[in-house]
Amino acid sequence: AHFVPAAYVTLPELPLLPNGKIDRAALPEPDLRSDAPGRAPATPHERLVADIWRDVLGIADVGADDDFFSLGGHSLLAIRLAHRLGTATGTTVPVRLVFDHPTVAELAANLPAANGTPDPIPVLDREPGPDGTLVLPASTGQERLWVLCRLDHRANLAYHITGAARISGPLDVEVLRTALHHTAQRHEALRTSLREVDGTVLQVIAPQPDVPLVLVDTEDWAQVVADEAEHTFDITTGPLWRVTLVRAATDEHVLVLNLHHAVADGWSLDLVLREIAERYAAMTGTTAEPAPLQYADFARWQRNRAADDLPFWRDHLDGAVPLDLPTDRPRPARQTYRGDTVPLDLPSDAVRTAARTVGATAFTVLATALTTVLTKLTGRYDVTIGTPAAGRDHPALADVVGFVVDTLPLRLVTTPDTTLSSALRNARDTVDRVRAHQRISFEELVRDLHPDRDRSRSPLFGVLLAVNGTPPRYHLPGLLVDPVPVPRRAVPFDLVVQVEERDGTLTGHLAFNTDLFDAATARTIADRLRTTIEAIASTPDRSIAELDVAGSVERVRRAELSVS
């Protein structure tokens, strides 16, 4: 689960130097008069910021003195805004800049100097074999999944991305099939499997798409969705994606899209669905042109980026020890992937209050609360959790389908006397530093740090926190499309906190390994997470040692036990 990408806008006319950088000396002076409310954006930078705000916030009218958060902005939209601004100006825009300067005029006046257009990602030479098949280098992430999936078929289920939607109206199945075919024609990842040759994992790309569209007639579409979530792929054979269309009635269908993580991530899922919808709407039978940049190009480019960031990660993780969580059952000798979920009931207002007090994102508040709960569970004040990194800081990667996302360790260190507000500020600063050093893969990090190998758990961390944006809506002409929840029965870590931020509210679930935890224990952890978030917002000066993380249900149980 990962951040949903946003479309990109064209940079307004700005004076440029011969090297492509903005000529700041030639920019007009900003009109800083504030005597007239609703002043329109006047400078090129103000107009740029306002244009991106309109798109990100989905509103038509933005004034120079409007506040991003007053107009409905929240932390994930702030991340999207910073990404878009960085792409448009050819620089890196820190997320904190949006919190520190929340109006159009302030943000425009404090945009960092452009550092030039990044070097293009080289495109690999492609020499197909006699049958048209391409064999190209695999990414470091694909290498890891190759090993995991070959050792345990359940790992395939843990590394799937499944989405489903109900489609109401007269769906044309043949047009949908054509749209799927053209989408796979454009993106090599949808024609890819993996193969090991002389100890090296390689991508094997078929010359023509094999569109795996399965048609099912049944009113019990929910069972089909559940079954598809349990469908396994053989990573050595393609295709590594599958589309199932359930016809529940004449004009009622459910579409289920299942992709292996080796060829896609959450961002890719959005790209694929958006492109399928666009091609269906076009009703065209023309052949699709290949995308200008393919995943194999990223895989080769990725391997040359890590060296500069390694010193940071060596320092960040020096002395870090994996958490030994208390479990309901002994940990199996080899990591398992059987999982289940319990819902999260998160206090959105408390998250928003805590975030605004220190200029942080919802992710940072949740990371602070989660690590505090883990501290209380283990007695350790040095906690490392995993966090997804989108990995698409280069603008050319915006439209690449593939396994670009990575998972990196976030280490937060406190003491018994650390207050909740201090822990939150420390987490904010640490998250900023980690985000500034994401040009490294998890595999390269493990290879460099050489952590003790323990086949019973994931290296470096066993708990993951992921915060997603609002799922996009896909529009098909003459049809209504509504998302359908997909049950999760496999989990790649001991615990996964999965949160969705939608219109200022937070929903989600806690996934847990059922070989380690009972559902009751998972519900207790979820309840403690809510309690800790409320404490960060309401009693920020309380120390971690003084904090009672027990939730309301747990406190009632304690009271009943003490009476008995």
C-alpha positions in Angstrom: 0.0 0.0 0.0 1.5 3.3 -1.1 0.9 6.9 -1.8 -1.4 7.6 -4.8 0.4 9.5 -7.5 -0.9 12.9 -8.7 -0.9 14.2 -12.3 1.8 16.7 -13.2 1.2 20.3 -14.3 3.2 22.4 -16.7 5.4 25.1 -15.2 4.1 28.6 -16.0 6.2 30.9 -18.0 9.3 31.8 -15.9 12.5 33.6 -16.9 15.2 31.0 -17.4 19.0 31.1 -17.5 20.9 29.2 -20.3 21.5 26.3 -17.9 17.7 25.9 -17.5 17.6 27.3 -13.9 15.1 30.0 -12.9 16.5 33.5 -13.3 15.4 34.8 -9.9 16.8 38.3 -10.5 14.4 38.6 -13.5 11.3 37.6 -11.5 8.8 40.4 -10.8 8.6 41.7 -7.3 5.7 40.1 -5.4 2.8 42.2 -4.4 2.7 41.8 -0.7 -0.2 44.2 0.0 -2.7 42.5 2.3 -5.2 45.3 2.5 -7.5 43.6 0.0 -8.8 40.2 1.0 -8.9 37.5 -1.6 -5.8 38.9 -3.5 -5.2 36.9 -6.6 -1.8 35.2 -7.1 0.4 37.7 -8.8 3.9 36.4 -9.3 4.9 33.4 -11.4 5.7 31.4 -8.3 2.4 32.3 -6.7 0.5 31.3 -9.8 2.4 28.0 -9.9 1.6 27.2 -6.3 -2.0 28.2 -6.7 -2.4 26.0 -9.9 -1.1 23.0 -8.1 -3.2 23.7 -5.1 -6.3 23.8 -7.2 -5.6 20.4 -8.6 -4.4 18.7 -5.4 -7.4 20.1 -3.4 -9.9 19.8 -6.1 -11.2 23.4 -5.9 -11.6 26.1 -8.4 -10.7 29.4 -6.6 -7.4 29.9 -4.6 -6.3 33.3 -3.3 -2.7 34.3 -2.6 -3.4 34.5 1.2 -5.5 31.3 1.5 -4.3 28.7 4.0 -3.7 25.2 2.6 -5.1 23.4 5.6 -8.1 25.7 5.9 -9.1 24.7 2.4 -9.1 21.0 3.3 -5.4 20.1 3.0 -4.0 17.4 5.2 -0.7 15.7 5.6 -0.8 13.3 2.6 -2.0 16.1 0.4 0.9 18.2 1.7 3.3 15.4 0.6 1.6 15.3 -2.8 1.9 19.1 -3.0 5.6 19.1 -2.1 6.2 16.4 -4.7 4.4 18.3 -7.4 6.2 21.5 -6.6 9.5 19.8 -6.7 8.8 18.3 -10.1 7.6 21.6 -11.5 10.6 23.7 -10.2 13.3 21.1 -10.7 14.2 21.0 -7.0 13.4 19.2 -3.7 10.6 20.8 -1.7 10.6 19.5 1.9 7.1 18.6 3.2 7.7 20.8 6.3 7.9 23.8 4.1 4.1 23.4 3.5 3.5 23.3 7.3 5.8 26.2 8.0 4.4 28.4 5.2 0.8 27.3 4.7 -0.4 30.2 2.4 0.2 30.5 -1.3 2.2 33.7 -0.9 4.4 32.4 1.9 5.1 29.1 0.2 5.8 30.8 -3.1 8.3 33.2 -1.4 10.1 30.3 0.3 10.5 27.8 -2.5 14.1 26.5 -2.5 16.4 27.5 -5.4 16.2 25.2 -8.4 19.0 22.7 -8.6 18.5 21.9 -12.3 16.7 19.2 -14.2 17.9 15.7 -13.1 19.9 13.7 -15.5 17.7 11.4 -17.6 17.4 7.7 -16.7 19.3 5.8 -19.5 17.2 3.5 -21.6 18.7 0.0 -22.0 19.6 -1.5 -25.3 17.0 -4.1 -26.2 18.1 -7.1 -28.3 15.2 -9.6 -28.4 15.9 -13.3 -28.9 14.8 -15.3 -31.9 11.3 -15.6 -30.5 11.1 -11.9 -29.6 11.7 -12.4 -25.8 13.7 -9.8 -24.0 16.0 -10.9 -21.1 17.1 -7.9 -18.9 18.5 -7.3 -15.4 16.2 -7.7 -12.4 16.0 -5.1 -9.7 17.3 -5.6 -6.2 13.7 -5.9 -5.0 12.9 -8.6 -7.5 15.9 -10.5 -6.4 14.6 -10.5 -2.8 11.1 -11.6 -3.9 12.6 -14.3 -6.0 14.3 -15.9 -3.0 11.3 -15.4 -0.6 8.8 -16.8 -3.1 10.9 -19.8 -4.0 11.4 -20.7 -0.3 7.7 -20.4 0.6 4.7 -20.3 -1.7 2.8 -18.3 1.0 5.2 -15.4 0.4 3.5 -15.0 -3.0 0.2 -14.2 -1.2 2.0 -11.8 1.2 3.4 -9.9 -1.8 0.3 -9.5 -3.9 -1.6 -6.3 -4.7 -5.3 -6.9 -5.2 -8.0 -4.3 -6.0 -11.7 -4.8 -6.8 -14.5 -2.6 -8.0 -18.2 -3.0 -8.6 -19.3 -1.8 -12.1 -22.9 -0.9 -12.6 -24.3 -0.5 -16.1 -23.9 -1.9 -19.6 -20.2 -3.1 -19.6 -18.7 -4.0 -23.0 -16.5 -7.0 -22.1 -14.7 -7.0 -25.5 -13.8 -3.4 -25.2 -12.5 -4.1 -21.7 -10.4 -7.0 -23.0 -8.9 -4.7 -25.7 -8.1 -2.0 -23.1 -6.3 -4.7 -21.0 -4.4 -5.9 -24.0 -3.2 -2.4 -24.9 -2.2 -1.6 -21.4 0.0 -4.7 -21.2 1.4 -3.9 -24.6 2.6 -0.5 -23.3 4.2 -1.7 -20.1 6.9 -4.5 -20.1 6.2 -5.2 -16.4 2.9 -6.7 -17.3 4.6 -9.1 -19.7 7.4 -10.0 -17.2 8.4 -13.2 -15.3 11.7 -13.9 -13.4 14.3 -16.5 -14.2 17.6 -17.5 -12.5 20.6 -18.0 -14.9 24.0 -18.9 -13.4 23.0 -17.5 -10.1 21.7 -14.2 -11.5 18.0 -13.3 -11.4 16.8 -11.9 -14.7 13.6 -10.4 -16.1 12.1 -12.3 -18.9 9.7 -10.1 -21.0 7.3 -11.7 -23.5 7.0 -10.0 -26.8 3.2 -10.1 -26.8 0.7 -9.6 -24.0 -1.1 -12.6 -22.5 -4.2 -10.9 -21.1 -5.4 -13.2 -18.2 -9.1 -12.2 -18.2 -11.1 -14.7 -16.3 -14.9 -14.5 -16.7 -17.2 -15.8 -13.9 -21.0 -15.9 -13.7 -22.2 -15.9 -10.1 -24.2 -13.8 -7.7 -21.8 -14.6 -4.9 -19.1 -12.2 -6.2 -17.8 -11.6 -2.6 -16.6 -15.2 -2.5 -14.8 -14.8 -5.9 -13.1 -11.7 -4.5 -11.9 -13.7 -1.5 -10.8 -16.5 -3.7 -8.8 -14.2 -6.0 -7.0 -12.7 -3.0 -5.8 -16.3 -2.3 -4.7 -16.9 -5.9 -1.0 -17.6 -6.1 1.4 -16.9 -9.0 4.4 -18.9 -10.1 7.1 -16.1 -10.2 9.0 -18.1 -12.9 6.1 -18.1 -15.4 4.0 -15.2 -16.7 1.9 -13.3 -16.6 2.3 -12.1 -13.1 -1.1 -10.4 -13.1 -4.6 -11.6 -13.4 -8.0 -10.0 -14.1 -11.3 -11.6 -13.0 -14.6 -10.2 -14.2 -17.6 -11.5 -12.2 -21.0 -11.0 -13.8 -23.5 -10.9 -10.9 -26.4 -9.7 -13.1 -27.0 -8.4 -16.6 -25.7 -4.9 -15.8 -23.8 -5.7 -12.6 -20.1 -6.7 -12.7 -17.2 -6.9 -10.2 -13.7 -6.4 -11.6 -10.8 -7.9 -9.6 -7.2 -7.0 -10.5 -4.5 -9.1 -8.9 -0.8 -8.3 -9.5 2.4 -9.8 -8.0 4.6 -7.3 -6.2 7.5 -8.4 -8.4 6.0 -6.4 -11.3 4.0 -3.7 -9.6 3.4 -1.5 -6.5 0.5 0.6 -5.2 1.5 3.5 -7.5 1.5 1.0 -10.4 -1.9 -0.3 -9.6 -3.3 3.3 -9.9 -1.4 3.7 -13.3 -2.8 0.5 -14.7 -6.4 1.1 -13.6 -6.3 4.6 -14.9 -4.9 3.6 -18.2 -7.4 0.7 -18.6 -10.2 3.2 -17.9 -8.8 5.7 -20.4 -8.5 3.1 -23.1 -12.0 1.7 -22.4 -13.4 5.2 -22.7 -11.6 5.8 -26.0 -13.1 2.6 -27.5 -10.2 2.4 -29.8 -8.7 -0.6 -31.6 -5.4 1.0 -32.5 -2.1 -0.5 -31.2 -0.7 1.1 -28.1 2.8 2.6 -28.3 5.3 1.3 -25.6 5.9 3.6 -22.6 9.0 5.7 -23.1 10.6 4.4 -19.9 10.2 0.8 -18.7 10.8 -0.9 -15.4 14.0 -2.6 -16.5 15.5 0.8 -17.2 14.8 1.8 -13.6 16.2 -1.5 -12.4 19.6 -0.8 -13.9 19.6 2.9 -12.9 18.6 2.0 -9.3 21.8 0.1 -8.6 24.0 3.2 -9.2 22.3 5.5 -6.6 23.0 4.0 -3.2 26.6 5.0 -2.4 26.0 8.7 -1.4 23.3 7.7 1.2 25.1 4.7 2.8 26.9 6.8 5.5 23.6 8.2 6.7 22.1 4.7 7.0 25.1 3.2 8.8 24.8 6.0 11.4 21.0 5.8 11.6 21.1 2.1 12.3 24.3 1.8 14.3 23.5 -0.4 17.4 19.8 -0.9 16.4 18.4 -4.3 17.5 15.2 -6.0 16.2 12.4 -5.9 18.6 11.5 -9.1 20.4 7.7 -8.7 20.6 5.8 -10.7 23.2 3.7 -13.2 21.3 0.9 -15.6 22.1 2.8 -18.5 20.6 6.5 -19.3 20.2 8.0 -17.9 17.0 8.3 -20.6 14.3 11.8 -21.5 13.2 11.0 -20.0 9.7 9.1 -16.9 9.0 5.5 -17.6 8.0 3.0 -15.4 6.2 -0.4 -16.4 7.5 -2.3 -13.4 8.5 -5.6 -11.7 9.4 -6.8 -8.2 10.3 -8.6 -6.2 12.9 -10.1 -2.8 12.2 -8.4 0.4 13.5 -10.5 3.1 15.2 -8.3 6.1 15.0 -9.1 9.6 16.5 -8.7 11.8 13.4 -9.1 15.0 15.3 -6.4 14.1 17.7 -4.0 13.2 14.9 -4.7 16.5 13.2 -4.2 18.5 16.4 -0.9 16.8 17.3 0.4 17.2 13.7 -0.4 20.9 13.5 1.3 21.7 16.8 4.7 20.7 15.6 4.3 21.0 11.8 4.2 17.2 11.2 2.3 14.8 9.0 -0.2 12.2 10.1 2.3 9.6 9.4 4.7 11.1 11.9 2.0 11.2 14.6 1.2 7.6 13.9 4.8 6.6 13.9 5.3 8.2 17.3 2.3 6.5 18.8 3.1 3.1 17.3 6.7 3.2 18.6 5.5 4.3 22.0 3.1 1.3 22.1 6.0 -1.0 21.1 8.2 0.5 23.8 5.5 -0.3 26.3 5.2 -3.8 25.0 8.9 -4.6 25.0 10.5 -2.2 27.5 12.9 -1.0 24.8 13.2 2.8 24.2 15.1 2.2 20.9 12.5 1.0 18.3 12.9 0.5 14.6 9.9 0.1 12.3 9.5 -0.2 8.5 8.0 2.5 6.3 7.3 2.4 2.6 9.3 4.8 0.4 7.6 5.6 -3.0 11.0 5.8 -4.7 9.7 8.0 -7.5 11.6 11.2 -6.8 12.8 11.3 -10.4 10.0 12.8 -12.6 10.6 10.2 -15.3 9.3 7.5 -12.9 5.8 9.0 -12.6 4.4 6.7 -15.3 6.5 3.6 -14.9 4.7 0.4 -14.0 6.8 -1.8 -11.8 8.1 -2.6 -8.3 9.6 0.8 -7.6 8.4 1.2 -4.0 10.8 0.2 -1.2 10.6 -0.4 2.5 13.1 1.4 4.7 13.8 1.4 8.5 12.7 4.3 10.7 14.5 4.2 14.0 13.1 6.3 16.9 15.0 6.6 20.2 13.5 7.9 23.4 14.1 7.6 27.2 11.6 7.0 30.1 11.7 10.8 30.7 11.0 11.8 27.1 7.7 13.7 26.9 5.2 12.8 24.2 5.7 16.2 22.5 9.5 15.7 22.5 9.0 12.3 21.0 6.8 13.7 18.3 9.3 16.5 17.4 12.2 13.9 17.4 10.1 11.7 15.1 9.3 14.6 12.8 13.0 15.5 12.4 14.0 11.8 11.9 11.3 11.3 9.3 12.7 14.3 7.4 16.2 12.9 7.5 15.1 9.5 6.3 13.1 11.0 3.5 16.1 12.9 2.4 18.2 9.7 2.1 15.9 7.3 0.2 18.2 6.6 -2.7 19.0 3.1 -1.5 17.1 -0.2 -1.7 16.3 -2.4 1.3 18.4 -5.2 -0.3 21.4 -2.9 -0.6 21.0 -1.8 3.0 20.9 -5.4 4.3 23.9 -6.3 2.1 25.9 -3.4 3.6 24.9 -3.8 7.2 25.1 -7.6 7.4 22.5 -8.0 10.2 22.3 -11.4 12.0 20.4 -13.8 9.7 17.3 -15.1 11.4 15.0 -17.0 9.1 12.1 -16.7 11.7 11.7 -12.9 11.0 12.3 -10.1 8.5 15.7 -8.4 8.9 16.0 -5.0 10.5 12.3 -4.6 11.6 9.2 -6.7 12.1 6.5 -4.0 12.2 5.5 -1.9 9.3 3.5 1.4 9.2 1.9 2.5 5.9 -0.3 5.6 5.4 -2.1 5.8 2.1 -3.8 8.6 0.3 -7.4 8.6 -0.8 -8.0 5.9 -3.5 -8.8 7.6 -6.8 -12.1 7.2 -8.7 -12.0 5.7 -12.1 -14.5 6.8 -14.7 -16.0 4.6 -17.4 -18.5 6.1 -19.8 -22.1 5.2 -18.9 -21.0 3.2 -15.9 -20.8 3.6 -12.1 -17.6 2.3 -10.5 -17.4 1.8 -6.7 -14.4 0.2 -4.8 -14.9 -3.2 -3.1 -12.9 -4.2 0.0 -10.5 -7.2 -0.5 -9.9 -9.4 2.5 -6.3 -9.9 3.6 -5.1 -13.3 4.6 -1.3 -13.0 4.3 1.1 -10.6 5.9 4.8 -10.1 5.2 5.7 -8.9 8.8 4.7 -9.6 12.4 2.4 -6.6 12.4 1.4 -4.1 9.7 -0.5 -0.9 10.6 -2.3 0.1 7.4 -4.0 3.5 7.4 -5.9 5.5 4.8 -6.3 9.2 5.1 -9.4 10.4 3.3 -10.8 13.9 3.6 -9.3 14.5 7.0 -10.4 11.2 8.5 -8.3 8.1 9.2 -9.4 4.5 8.7 -7.5 1.3 8.4 -6.7 -2.0 9.9 -4.0 -3.8 11.8 -2.7 -6.9 10.0 -1.0 -9.6 12.2 0.7 -12.9 11.8 -1.7 -15.5 13.1 1.1 -17.9 13.9 2.3 -15.4 16.5 -0.8 -13.4 17.7 -4.4 -14.0 18.6 -7.1 -11.7 17.3 -7.7 -10.5 20.9 -4.1 -9.4 21.2 -4.2 -7.6 17.9 -7.4 -5.7 19.1 -5.6 -4.8 22.3 -2.7 -3.3 20.4 -5.1 -1.4 18.1 -6.9 -0.1 21.2 -3.6 1.0 22.7 -2.6 2.8 19.5 -5.8 4.9 19.8 -5.2 5.7 23.4 -1.6 6.8 22.7 -2.6 9.1 19.9 -5.2 10.8 22.2 -2.5 11.3 24.8 -0.1 12.9 22.4 -2.8 15.4 21.5 -4.3 16.0 25.0 -1.3 15.5 27.4 1.8 16.2 25.3 3.9 17.0 28.4 3.4 13.6 29.9 6.5 11.4 29.9 6.5 8.0 28.2 7.2 6.3 31.5 4.1 7.9 33.1 1.9 7.0 30.1 -0.7 4.3 30.6 -1.4 3.0 27.0 -4.2 0.7 28.0 -7.4 1.4 26.1 -10.9 1.7 27.5 -11.7 -2.0 26.9 -8.5 -3.1 28.6 -9.1 -0.8 31.6 -12.6 -2.2 32.1 -11.1 -5.7 32.0 -8.5 -4.7 34.6 -11.1 -3.3 36.9 -13.2 -6.5 36.6 -10.2 -8.6 37.5 -9.3 -6.4 40.5 -12.8 -6.7 41.8 -12.9 -10.5 41.4 
